Amino acid sequence: MSLVQLEIVDRVATLTLDNPAERNTMTAPMVEEIVNALERIEADDGVGALVVTGAPPAFWFFHMIALCGPSSTRSSS
C-alpha cells in the first residue's frame, strides 16, 4: 500500500498523503515516499506547480514530542 499518491495533470502535480487510518501521520516510510515523489516531480520539466494535500479526515498529523521536552538550546526566560 502506498502512503503517498502522485498525480500530474496539466502541469500541476498533486501530492496526496494517503494514510487516513493513521490521520496521515508523518512516518519514516511516508517521508521516503514523499522524497521519491518530489524527485520525480523535480525531474519532470512539464511540472509547473505542486499541490500538497491529505486524504480525509486529516491533512497531516505530526508528533512533536521532541519539541515538547526540555532543551538545552531554549532560553529559560
N, C-alpha and C positions, 0 to 999 in steps of 0.2 A: 504494500500500500504506500502510495506516495503521499508525503506530508505537504507538498507544495505543488500547485498546478501552474503551468505557464501557458498562456495563450497570446499569440501575436496576430492582431488584425489591424489592417490599415495603418501600419507604422506604430501602433500602440501595443506595448507589451503589458499584459495584466498578470501579475504575480499574486496568486491566492494562497494564503496559509490555509491548509485544509486538514485540520485535525480537530473538528468540532467537539468530539467526545472529551477532549482534554482542554477545551477552550483555547485552542491554538497556542498552547504553552510552548515557549521557545526552549527547544531541547537541542542537544548536540547533533542528532540526526537531521532535525529540521534546519539548523544552521548550515549543515553540509549541503542540503538540497537547495537552500537559498543561494549559497555561494555558486553552486553549479549552474543554477538558473541565471544568475547575474552574469556569469562568464559567457553563457550562450547569448544573452542579450547584448553584452558588450561586443561580441564578435559579429553581430548582425548589423551591418551598415543600414539596413532597412528600418531599424527601430529608431523612432524619434522621441518617444516618451515612454515612461514606466508608471504604471498604477499599481500600488500595493494595497491589497485588501485581505480580508479574512472571511472564512466560511462562518455563517451564523452558528452559534449565538454570540460569539465574541470576536472582535477584531484580533486581539492578541492579549495573552496573559503572560507576564514575565515575573518570575520570582526575584525579588530584590533583596534577598537575605543578606548578601554581602554588604549592602548599603545600610542595613538596619542596625548592625552591631557597632561597638566602639571602634574607632580607627585612630591610629597614631597620626594621621595626616589632617585630622579635623581640629579646628580651633576649639578651645574649651570656653570661649567667651560667649 
